[in-house]
Amino acid sequence: MANQTNTTANLADDLPLNPEDERKIDVVKHAGLLLIACAIGLIANWVGTGTSPLVALPGMAVLYVACIIGLGFARFVPFYLPSVAWVSLIAILITIPGVPGAAWVSEQVEHLNFLALATPALAYGGLALTASEFAIARRSGWKIVIVAICVMVGTYMGSVVVADLFLRLGQ
Amino acid sequence: MTGKPGAAAGGLYLHILVLAIVIVSELIGIQRLSIGLGTVIFLPILYAFALGIMLNPAIFKASAKFLSKDAVKLSGAMITVAIMPFIAKFGTTVGPQISKIIEAGPALVLQELGNLGTILFAFPVAVFLLKMGREAVGATYSIDREPNLALIADKYGLNSPEGAGAMGVYATGTLIGTFVFAIMPPLIHGLGIFDVRALAMSCGVGSGSMLAACTGGLVAVVPDQKDIILALAAASNILTYATGLYVGMFVALPLTEWLYNKARPSERKTA
């Protein structure tokens, strides 16, 4: 029993459990990695949609800058919000009609397919799975698989039902 | 140490391998399979993830020659970096639609509470049907992505039964979540019961890959509504980033605990 507890603790070492770590991120190092990610994203977009990377480049440059500013905010603003939340807020702000340059930004990012931009992250995700994650999934057994599917379906359908109800009420 | 790639070379191999996987996945493109109930959608992100797993050094031993432990670790760091341009692109879809988003405001905010549907649905299955113990609390209180898992780790520790349940759902969700979220929304849309805006704004569950799969599937079946689908999904995902942890901490977890104590009064912990 003690042995098993120990293994669980070891397995947990690899899990991404420290959202607060974003407070310590190295923005400069991330700027380099982000450049690689954006380059692969441009190629994904090229292969997936046929849009030349040169045409899509200005849009990607805007997204790159938004990401860097978002990372900086997550690192330096005194209250904690995940960098992805900052990045989203900046991206929304620069495309609201009436904000200077919003129309140009919207036009440029239109050359980028949203789904193609997610493909590199999933490729890294598949390669990043550790032996521990496979081990946890295997050891949890079939019951957890059924429960996990119920959790995903329940989370999604709960929202769908509530949203649908209030959309109808609002009409 | 001889024969093992250096850190820089390992990183280079990683990015080249990812580039190759991405090109293959995008070349295959979106595939549709019509079944009686509706359409099953296969997205490039699914192929990319599956190819990544197949070439993962823990699965495919030959990969270990090119990808060191450090490269796998770098790959983990690259997920959060590589998803950022996607999240940014998603954000840019909100601005132009801002008036429609505000119009759908009440539904958008309240559907966040709909995420508690996991407790309604998964908790009874775990406790009554599968006879699970306290693992059920960690497993079913939320969708168990990173912040939710951190909350369980903080409150019970990961060595606890609750921790085991949460980690199990986390690991399973990581492995099959993209698949489930690509398949489910188009099928539910096929039922013809729900407003496509409701299906879109429910896509934001706090995971970038689930968000991508969910919206990708919906856009594939309702392409003419693309702009509003993306905008609503993006807005709800931001709301989940902002509120998810707090809903979990103050509502979902206490509620699940309370339900468990009601369901198994004999096991009640002496507080």
Contacts between the chains, C-beta under 8 A, distances in Angstrom:
chain1	res1	chain2	res2	distance
A	5	B	159	4.9
A	8	B	158	6.4
A	8	B	159	5.2
A	8	B	163	7.4
A	8	B	164	6.5
A	8	B	167	7.8
A	9	B	158	6.9
A	9	B	159	5.6
A	11	B	167	7.6
A	12	B	153	7.5
A	12	B	158	4.2
A	12	B	159	7.9
A	12	B	163	7.6
A	12	B	167	6.8
A	15	B	149	6.7
A	15	B	158	7.7
A	15	B	167	7.0
A	15	B	170	7.2
A	16	B	76	7.3
A	16	B	146	5.2
A	17	B	146	7.2
A	17	B	149	6.3
A	17	B	150	5.1
A	17	B	153	5.5
A	18	B	150	7.3
A	19	B	146	6.3
A	19	B	147	5.8
A	19	B	150	6.0
A	30	B	81	6.2
A	33	B	77	7.1
A	33	B	78	6.4
A	33	B	81	4.7
A	34	B	81	5.4
A	34	B	84	6.5
A	34	B	85	7.7
A	36	B	15	5.6
A	36	B	78	7.9
A	37	B	78	6.7
A	37	B	81	5.2
A	37	B	82	4.1
A	37	B	84	7.2
A	37	B	85	6.4
A	38	B	85	5.6
A	40	B	15	7.1
A	40	B	18	6.2
A	40	B	19	5.5
A	40	B	22	5.9
A	40	B	82	7.4
A	41	B	82	7.5
A	41	B	85	5.3
A	41	B	86	7.8
A	43	B	19	6.5
A	43	B	22	6.7
A	43	B	23	6.8
A	44	B	22	4.8
A	44	B	23	7.8
A	44	B	26	5.4
A	44	B	44	7.9
A	47	B	22	7.5
A	47	B	23	5.4
A	47	B	26	3.9
A	47	B	27	6.0
A	48	B	26	4.0
A	48	B	29	6.9
A	48	B	44	6.5
A	60	B	85	6.9
A	63	B	85	4.7
A	63	B	88	4.2
A	63	B	89	5.9
A	63	B	92	7.7
A	64	B	85	7.0
A	66	B	88	4.6
A	66	B	91	7.4
A	67	B	84	4.3
A	67	B	85	6.3
A	67	B	88	5.5
A	70	B	84	7.3
A	70	B	88	7.6
A	71	B	84	7.9
A	81	B	241	7.8
A	81	B	242	7.2
A	82	B	241	5.7
A	83	B	84	7.4
A	84	B	83	7.3
A	84	B	84	6.9
A	84	B	87	4.9
A	84	B	208	7.3
A	84	B	241	6.2
A	85	B	238	6.1
A	85	B	241	4.4
A	85	B	242	6.1
A	87	B	84	5.8
A	87	B	87	5.3
A	87	B	88	5.1
A	87	B	91	6.6
A	88	B	87	5.8
A	88	B	88	7.4
A	88	B	90	6.9
A	88	B	91	4.1
A	88	B	94	7.8
A	88	B	234	6.8
A	88	B	237	7.5
A	88	B	238	4.7
A	88	B	241	7.5
A	89	B	91	7.2
A	89	B	238	7.2
A	90	B	88	7.6
A	90	B	91	7.1
A	91	B	87	7.6
A	91	B	88	4.6
A	91	B	89	7.4
A	91	B	90	7.3
A	91	B	91	2.6
A	91	B	92	4.7
A	91	B	94	7.5
A	91	B	95	7.6
A	92	B	91	4.9
A	92	B	92	7.5
A	92	B	94	4.5
A	92	B	95	5.2
A	92	B	98	7.6
A	92	B	234	7.9
A	92	B	238	7.9
A	93	B	95	7.2
A	94	B	92	7.3
A	94	B	95	7.0
A	95	B	91	7.6
A	95	B	92	4.6
A	95	B	93	7.8
A	95	B	94	7.1
A	95	B	95	2.8
A	95	B	96	5.8
A	96	B	95	4.3
A	96	B	96	7.9
A	96	B	98	5.5
A	97	B	95	7.2
A	97	B	96	6.5
A	97	B	98	7.4
A	99	B	95	7.6
A	102	B	95	6.3
A	102	B	96	7.9
A	105	B	92	6.5
A	106	B	92	6.5
A	106	B	95	7.1
A	106	B	96	5.5
A	109	B	89	5.8
A	109	B	92	4.7
A	112	B	89	5.6
A	114	B	86	6.6
A	114	B	89	5.2
A	114	B	90	6.1
A	114	B	93	7.4
A	114	B	212	7.6
A	114	B	215	7.3
A	114	B	216	7.9
A	114	B	230	6.3
A	115	B	43	6.5
A	115	B	44	6.7
A	115	B	45	6.7
A	115	B	212	6.4
A	115	B	215	7.9
A	115	B	216	4.6
A	115	B	219	7.7
A	116	B	26	6.3
A	116	B	44	7.2
A	117	B	85	5.2
A	117	B	86	4.1
A	117	B	89	5.4
A	118	B	45	5.2
A	118	B	83	6.9
A	118	B	86	4.6
A	118	B	208	7.1
A	118	B	209	7.0
A	118	B	212	3.8
A	118	B	216	7.7
A	119	B	22	5.1
A	119	B	25	5.6
A	119	B	26	6.3
A	119	B	44	5.1
A	119	B	45	5.5
A	119	B	48	4.8
A	120	B	18	5.9
A	120	B	22	5.4
A	120	B	48	7.5
A	120	B	82	4.6
A	121	B	78	7.8
A	121	B	79	5.5
A	121	B	82	4.0
A	121	B	83	4.2
A	121	B	86	6.5
A	121	B	208	6.6
A	121	B	209	6.9
A	122	B	45	4.4
A	122	B	46	7.8
A	122	B	48	4.3
A	122	B	49	4.2
A	122	B	52	6.8
A	122	B	178	6.7
A	122	B	209	5.8
A	122	B	212	7.7
A	123	B	17	8.0
A	123	B	18	4.5
A	123	B	21	4.2
A	123	B	22	5.6
A	123	B	25	7.3
A	123	B	48	4.2
A	123	B	49	7.2
A	123	B	51	6.9
A	123	B	52	4.9
A	124	B	14	7.9
A	124	B	18	5.8
A	124	B	52	7.1
A	124	B	75	4.8
A	124	B	76	7.7
A	124	B	78	4.3
A	124	B	79	4.9
A	124	B	82	5.5
A	125	B	49	5.9
A	125	B	52	6.2
A	125	B	75	8.0
A	125	B	79	5.0
A	125	B	174	7.7
A	125	B	209	6.5
A	126	B	21	7.8
A	126	B	48	6.8
A	126	B	49	4.5
A	126	B	50	6.8
A	126	B	51	6.5
A	126	B	52	1.8
A	126	B	53	4.4
A	126	B	54	7.7
A	126	B	55	7.5
A	126	B	56	6.2
A	127	B	14	6.9
A	127	B	17	7.0
A	127	B	18	7.0
A	127	B	52	4.5
A	127	B	55	6.5
A	127	B	56	5.5
A	127	B	67	7.0
A	127	B	72	6.8
A	127	B	75	4.5
A	128	B	52	7.8
A	128	B	72	6.1
A	128	B	73	7.9
A	128	B	75	3.8
A	128	B	76	4.0
A	128	B	78	7.4
A	128	B	79	5.9
A	129	B	52	7.8
A	129	B	53	6.4
A	129	B	56	5.6
A	129	B	58	6.7
A	129	B	174	7.1
A	129	B	175	7.7
A	130	B	58	6.5
A	130	B	72	6.7
A	130	B	76	7.9
A	131	B	58	4.3
A	133	B	171	5.2
A	133	B	174	6.5
A	133	B	175	7.9
A	134	B	58	6.0
A	134	B	59	7.5
A	134	B	171	7.9
A	136	B	167	5.3
A	136	B	168	6.5
A	136	B	170	7.9
A	136	B	171	4.3
A	137	B	168	7.3
A	137	B	171	4.1
A	137	B	172	5.7
A	137	B	174	8.0
A	137	B	175	5.7
A	140	B	164	7.3
A	140	B	167	7.5
A	140	B	168	3.3
A	140	B	171	6.8
A	140	B	172	6.9
A	141	B	168	8.0
A	143	B	126	7.7
A	143	B	130	4.8
A	143	B	132	6.2
A	144	B	135	7.8
A	144	B	139	6.6
A	144	B	165	7.3
A	144	B	168	3.7
A	144	B	169	6.4
A	144	B	172	5.9
A	145	B	172	5.5
A	145	B	176	7.8
A	146	B	125	7.0
A	146	B	130	6.7
A	147	B	122	5.7
A	147	B	125	6.5
A	147	B	126	4.8
A	147	B	130	6.9
A	147	B	132	7.2
A	147	B	136	7.4
A	147	B	139	5.1
A	147	B	140	6.4
A	147	B	165	7.8
A	147	B	168	7.7
A	147	B	169	6.4
A	148	B	139	7.5
A	148	B	144	8.0
A	148	B	168	7.1
A	148	B	169	4.5
A	148	B	172	3.7
A	148	B	173	5.7
A	148	B	176	7.4
A	149	B	172	8.0
A	149	B	176	7.6
A	149	B	180	6.4
A	150	B	118	7.5
A	150	B	121	5.5
A	150	B	122	3.7
A	150	B	125	4.9
A	150	B	126	7.5
A	150	B	140	7.5
A	151	B	118	4.7
A	151	B	121	8.0
A	151	B	122	4.5
A	151	B	139	7.0
A	151	B	140	5.8
A	151	B	142	7.8
A	151	B	143	5.8
A	151	B	144	7.0
A	151	B	169	5.7
A	151	B	173	7.6
A	152	B	118	8.0
A	152	B	143	6.5
A	152	B	173	6.7
A	152	B	177	6.4
A	152	B	180	5.0
A	152	B	181	6.9
A	152	B	184	7.6
A	152	B	210	7.8
A	153	B	121	6.6
A	153	B	180	7.6
A	153	B	184	6.7
A	154	B	117	4.5
A	154	B	118	3.9
A	154	B	119	7.4
A	154	B	120	6.3
A	154	B	121	3.2
A	154	B	122	4.9
A	154	B	140	8.0
A	155	B	115	5.1
A	155	B	117	6.0
A	155	B	118	4.5
A	155	B	142	7.6
A	155	B	143	4.8
A	155	B	205	5.6
A	156	B	117	7.7
A	156	B	181	7.4
A	156	B	184	6.4
A	156	B	185	7.4
A	156	B	202	5.4
A	156	B	203	7.9
A	156	B	205	6.9
A	156	B	214	7.6
A	157	B	117	5.7
A	157	B	121	7.1
A	157	B	188	7.6
A	157	B	202	7.9
A	158	B	114	3.9
A	158	B	115	6.0
A	158	B	116	6.0
A	158	B	117	1.6
A	158	B	118	6.7
A	158	B	120	6.5
A	158	B	121	7.4
A	159	B	111	4.3
A	159	B	112	7.5
A	159	B	114	3.5
A	159	B	115	5.7
A	159	B	117	6.7
A	159	B	198	7.9
A	159	B	201	7.2
A	159	B	202	3.6
A	159	B	205	7.8
A	159	B	236	7.7
A	160	B	111	7.7
A	160	B	114	7.1
A	160	B	188	6.9
A	160	B	194	5.6
A	160	B	198	5.2
A	160	B	199	5.9
A	160	B	202	4.6
A	161	B	114	6.4
A	161	B	117	7.2
A	161	B	198	8.0
A	162	B	107	7.5
A	162	B	110	5.5
A	162	B	111	4.8
A	162	B	113	6.4
A	162	B	114	3.5
A	162	B	117	8.0
A	163	B	107	4.7
A	163	B	108	7.3
A	163	B	110	7.4
A	163	B	111	3.8
A	163	B	114	6.6
A	163	B	195	7.6
A	163	B	197	7.3
A	163	B	198	3.8
A	163	B	201	5.2
A	163	B	202	5.9
A	164	B	107	7.9
A	164	B	193	7.9
A	164	B	194	4.8
A	164	B	195	5.3
A	164	B	198	3.9
A	165	B	107	7.8
A	166	B	106	5.3
A	166	B	107	3.7
A	166	B	110	5.4
A	166	B	111	7.5
A	167	B	104	6.6
A	167	B	107	4.7
A	167	B	195	5.1
A	167	B	197	5.9
A	167	B	198	5.7
A	168	B	195	7.5
A	169	B	106	8.0
A	170	B	103	7.7
A	170	B	104	7.4
A	170	B	106	6.3
A	170	B	107	6.5
